[in-house]
Structures are given as structure tokens and as C-alpha cells.
Amino acid sequence: MHVTGTAKVRTIVRWLDELRQAPTGTYHCPALTAGLARVTFTFRAEHGAVLARARMIELTHVAGPCNPIVLTLHGHAQKPLAGSFVGRVQRLIGARLLLPRRG
């Protein structure tokens, strides 16, 4: 899926900028197994060069210490991020990036 509308892209970038650094330390996290959804956001310059990538594994719709958002800027890894992001983007663009969790 591609999002190219300037206002939507700016909103997505702003939300990413607003995320806090993921907590550090030791956490008990559920086993990460194959089959979990992975979401990657790729931000490109007008001519197509990759400016940044944000990746996360879906455990919940909120990134945290067990499933932080991993951000790279111009190929350089940044500190992992946490917070509500993917669900907000889904609502903004009107498309499901992740399937609803089964209860």
C-alpha cells in the first residue's frame, strides 16, 4: 500500500516523531513465533530514495518493550520506539495493515 497525500504523510511522520523511546531493561515477553504480522513503513524522497524505515512485529496494536518500533534513518538504526502508532495509521488511511486480534 502506498500513501502519497502530503497531509497524510505529514501526519504519519508527526505521529512517529511523537513516539517515546521504548523502555530498556529486562522484560518477560511472550515467545515470538512465526506467523506474527510484521509491518514496515518505508519513507521515500520524491525521487524514490529511501529516507527512513519503521518496522514492528505485531503483538498488540501498541508498540512496547517486547515489540518496539525499529526505526532507521538514512540506514542508521535509532533507539527503539514505543507507543500507539499502527492503529492510528490504519484509521487515517482507512485500510487494515493488521488483522484484528482474536480473543
N, C-alpha and C positions, 0 to 999 in steps of 0.2 A: 504494500500500500504506500502511496506517495501523498504527502501533504505539502502543497506548494503555496497556498494562500499566505501572504505576508502576515496578516493579523494572527492567523492560527499558529504559524511557525514562531512568531514572536512570543505568543502566549506559552507555547510548549517550552521554549528556551527560558522564559522567565520562571516557569514552574521548576525547571531543572536547576536553575540558579538559586532558587529559594530552598532547595533541599538542604538538610543538615548533614554533617559528617556522621557516618554510621558509627555506633558505639564500638569501642575497642575492648578487648579483654577476652575472657573465656566464656563461651555460651554453650548450653546444651541445645543442639539443633537436631531436628528430625533428619533421618537419613535422606540424603539427596539421591534419588534413584532416577534411572532413565524414564523418560515419559513425561517429566515435568516440562511445562511450557517455558520456552526461552524467548524473550523479547529483546530485539535490538533496534535502537533508533540510530539512524545514520544521518548526520547533518552535513550537507554538501554546499560548497560555494556555487555560485551561479554557473560556473564553467564545469562543475561536476567533481572537483577535487573534494576529498573527504576532510572536513574540518574537525569533526568530533563524532564519537560513538558512545552511546549509553546502552549498557546491557544489564539484564537481570534475569534471574530464574524465578519463576512464579511459585511461591509457596503460599502467599497471601497477596492481596492486591496492594499491600503496603510493604515497601522495602524496609528491611531491618537488618540486624546483625547476622542473621542466617541467610539472607538473600539480598545483600546490598546491591545498589546500582553501581556498576563499574563504569566509570567514565574515562575516556581517553580524549585528550585534546591534541590535535596535530600529532597523533601517535604516541603521546606521553601519558602514562597512567596517572590518574589523580586519586585522591583519597576516596574510599568507597562512601557512597551516599545512602541516606535512609529517608523515608517519608512516603507520603501518598503521591503517586505520580501516574502510573499506568492507568488506573481507573479514571483519573481526571482527563487524561488524553483520550481515552475511549469515548467519554461523554462529549468532549469538544469536537471530535471528528465524526461522531455518530457511527462508529464501527467497533466491533469487538476484536480486540487484539488477544484477549484471553477468554477462555470459556469460563462460565460461572462455576464456582466450586460446588461440588456435590456434598450435601450434608448428610 
